[in-house]
């Protein structure tokens, strides 16, 4: 996401080394971690 013409605290220009990178994030809510770990392991 690029902001232009506005200043937001903590927003910086992305480094050139990260050009083309996409960060996809998924959060799963689980009730019982031990059961979930057994399922996904």
N, C-alpha and C positions, 0 to 999 in steps of 0.2 A: 504494500500500500504506500503510495507516495502522497505527501502533503506538499502543496505549493502555495507560497505566499502567506503562510501562517506558521507561528511558532508554537510547538507543544513541548512541554518539559519531557526530556528523555527520548525524544525522537531525533535520530541522527541519520545522516546519509549512509546507506548500506555500503560496506566495503566492497571493492571491486572483486575480491576473491570469492564473494558469495553470489556474484552475478549468475543468474540462471537457476539458483537453488530455490526449491519450494518446500516449505515446512507444512506438513500435514499432521494434525494432532487429533487423536481420538481419546475420549475419556469414557471408561466403562464403570458404571456404578454397580457394585456387587454387595450382596448381603453377607456372604460367608467366604472370606479369603481362602481358607484351606480347601473348600470344595472347588472354588474357581481355579486355584493353582493345580489341583489334581486334574481338572478338565483340560486345561491348556498345556499341561506338561506332558 
